[in-house]
């Protein structure tokens, strides 16, 4: 029997008041980069943090033409999306919906354009705040248009949270849960240089059918987060729920997920001076228990060095805590396996800091070369 596996994902958050976007009779065209290939794709939309219903008047899926900022599509590649047979759908506040499958082949490592038309005045209440992709909002219903022209550019994903495909029985998905380092905050826009994207490319070279689902959120923490609906959300809402809170939704709820890689804790250190290594270890233990109880293989990632970052991160207390947590991740044996992201990018001459060639410039986030080093550090044999 073929398997249904996630080929792309994004983690949703609420929208703080000063970043609320309102659409009326407009189409948002959003580019997603697939990992594993297959057919019969299905799209998941979320209004989890919206305070009002969202009516999607029409939706479409097509193959992107061009690169970079292009939201144009290959002529003849487009397919309308339906929901229980209907061409429109209303997503209630707090709800998600999944489309019917589409008669379409999705190539591994391809770019697709998801077009959503909202006919009514609609407050965008659920987003993934750092898409690292230039998406486009245009007037009218552009769900069946290959070249919509110019419009408003946004670097968020609006409402879209997952795309799955039917694929070979041996396929499976890997969920990467983390913070800005996983979502690729300091990588180049429109290049798919997040480390999970680069890891997916390695699997494709080896012809291993693995979906890579990037559920990183910039600023995300293991133990604390924000979950209020848009309109009530704090300024920090974009960091999302705590990793512990969103694990069920963003990892265990993914189609075909069999593995998870964690990279969480650095923002707990930076934002809570009272947090202890014991608390972080307890949080990781809970993630491990929940993953294993669901039958997943769980892989722990060590925290990257931050020796030249701001004092919020880089201070003597946090250095001790990072070392303590990393030592536990490496040596406790509680994770099924470990990826030593720390070792992949640290400077041998100054191991508290990242190698200069990998540093985006803030001492905390890797650049494109640094995320490539993270992806290379992941042993493929852990996932076969």
Secondary structure, DSSP 8 states (H G I E B T S, - for coil): --EEEEEEE---B---GGG-EEESSEEEEEEEE-SS-EEEEEEEEE-TT-SS-EEE-EEEEEEB-SSTT---B-TT--EE--BTTBS-EEE-TT-EEE----S-EE-TT-EEEEEEEE-S-EEE--EES--SS-EEEEES--TT-S-----EEESSEESEEEEEEEE-TT-EEEEEEESHHHHTTTS-TTS--SHHHHHHHHHHHTT--EEEEEEE-TT--SS------TTT--GGGGG-S-HHHHHIIIIITSTTEEEEEEE--HHHHHH-TT--HHHHHHHHHHHHHHHHHTT-EEEEE-----TTS-TTT-SHHHHHHHHHHHHHHHHS--SSEEE-HHHHHEETTEEEEE-GGGB-SSSSSB-HHHHHHHHHTS-GGGG-
